[in-house]
Amino acid sequence: MPTVKGKECSDAKGELEALGMTVNVQSAGGGAAECAGSVLEQDPLPESRRTAGDGATLYVG
């Protein structure tokens, strides 16, 4: 899992989707959100082992 924290959401989402991952976007306060602004947190954490088809959640604010 690459580090995408601090990147623009659209860039981070594109990077992860290019790796074959399914990406969900949530607001930092909880709930679904539009992919706008910067990534504040990510799950799974950077450097976690992931493969194509795995999911990732980006928390934006």
N, C-alpha and C positions, 0 to 999 in steps of 0.2 A: 504494500500500500504506500503510494508516494505521499509526501507531505503536501497538502493543499491548503492548509490553514494560512490565512492572510491573503490568499489569492481572490480575485473576483470570482463570484459564484459561477458565472457562465464559463470562465476559463477552466476552473476546477472540475466542473461537471463534464465538460468536453474531454478533459484529460483522462478522467476515470472511465467515461464511456468508451473512449478509444482503446482502453485496456479490456473492454468487454464487461465492465461492471454495471450493475443496475444502481442508479443514483436516486436517492430520495432527498428532498430539501425540506428542512424544518426551520421555523423561527427559533431564535435562541431562547425565547420565552415559552416554547412549546407550540405544537400545531403545525400544520402544513404551511408552506410559504412559497412565494414566488422566488425564482432564482435571480435575486438582485442583491447588490451589496457584496461585502466581503465575507469569506468563510471565517467564522469565529472559532468553531470546533469541528472536529471530524470524528466519525466512528465508522470503521475501526481506526485505531491510532496509527500514526505513521510507522512504517517498517513492519507492520503486521503482515503475515503471509496471506495473500488472497489470490484467487484465480478467476479467470473469466467466468461470468455468471454469478459471482458473489455480489452481495449488496453493500452499499455504503450510504451513510447519511451525512449530509452537510448541514451544519447549523449556521444560519446567517443572521445578521443583525443590521 
